Amino acid sequence: MKFKFTILFTLICLAVFGQKNADKQEWKQLFNGKNLDGWDIKIRGYALNDNYKNTFRVEDGKMVVRYDQYDDFAQKYGHIFYKGDFSYYRISVEYRFVGEQAPKGEGWAWRNSGIMVHGQPAATMGKDQDFPASIEVQLLGGNGKTRTTCNLCTPGTNVVMDGKLITQHCINSKSKTYDGDQWVKAEVLVLGDSLIQHFANGEMVLEYNKPQLGGGNVGGHDPSIMIAGKLLDHGSISLQSESHPVEFRKVEVLDLKGCMDPKATNYKSYYVKADNSKCSYKK
């Protein structure tokens, strides 16, 4: 009797432990806090990985965008791309704006940056291209007036809202305004070509569907890749340099695509898209 009870107790423990492992979210840190390993840099007018004027760097464990070596910003828009391709995931970024804008930066770019999702690969950008064709989660700092963050901008793209194609370049979210140099947590839920949601400090502030190529607001690109109406179900992730110093202290991704077979050792209950080619099993 005691032997049977021990076996039953063991099986229950294994089941509970296995379920906990299945539910435990495995966030991947894209920024290691030490260097820019795993990232590519593309600045307008310069070749891939020419980090003009040391724009992107690491300081005090943070990934930062700086312009202390600039005499004139001259529309040298830049992006730092994580080396990878993503389709179903959550990305979480903690950011803050600091200091003064680069000389001759545009007024609209004051305390302005962004998280680019479903973007083209860095290597496919033209030398003089300003922005990657992508969906931009626009990050804005307060200016003493209402100025929302986690907005939507669409360089080379369009989206659908409430069943209608939206060709307007930028759409404001319903977030609060975050003034000063405070840290803000921006999070994005990306589900292939079906749904994207923006979150500011945990509050869902914007959502839309069917991200797709189309529209304008991007220049210097290869027109052959701009297939209007092509749905975007995967792409790159990058962070912006738009002329105002910004700091990122955390950049992490939770993959939502993977093994959905409960019998597998790497099954996760929170996955929403199956890729059972990744499943592994006990031998």
Phi, psi and omega in degrees: 000314180297321180297316180296321179296319180297317179297315180298316180298320179295317180296320178297315180300318180295320180294316180294316180297318179297320179294320178297319178296323180292329183270341183292121182282129182255087178283137178257126178280117180277334179248123186274358178080359184240321183204185183257026176301138179090003183237148173246146181244134175224116180244136184305128179092358184228157182290161177305130178071017166271101184276076185310127176054027178055044183299310180262129181204175177245128178223128176052041176078010180242147169277122186233156174245121186231154181227024184293343179259004181270137168263334183205121181298320173051039176056037177274066180297139182227158178217142175245118188258131170284138182283099180170172180231134188229146182228308179239114187189171167241136173242136180234129183227131173254122187224162169205151175265144181218163169064201185254150180294151177299149179306132177063026170287149181294149180301321181292342184270002177297127182047056184224128174210195181188158170253120181261125179238162183050039183271165174289157177296146181304321184292345181266359179283142175290155182303322182258015180289138183274315182225146173288142171300120190188176170258121182259125169269099189285128179254123181233143173262155182292152178232024180092351178236180176293121181210097186287163176237175184055041175281179176246130168231156192226074174290111179072018184219169171221168176220174176244132174231131179052038177080003182244140177290127181255117180253356175298138187293316182230139178234126180286146174274184177253027183286169171285170173265133181246100182276164174072202186259025183289151176283139180231139177261116176254132180226145181228129172262122182237118180241079178053228180261015186261315188209138170227133178233142177252141178231137175239117183049043174089352181261128177288121189240353182193143173210154181198176186229171171045059173300138186205157175290150179146171179077193183240224177065027171212138182225158178080014185265169173278112184297341183292339181271351183268080181267099186304131178089352179291120180293143179256112180246004177195171177161191183275165171239130177217163177241149191263154163238112183234014172111352176246132179303135180218150180235143176236120181258348177208134174222112184220153183231138172249112180288133179249012179238127181175204184289122180246021174268112183301342180280346183279154181286339182251021175295139175233129184290342183268357176297144179243350180228125184280135166220079187285358172292345180268356184295143172231150186227155176291140180270000000 
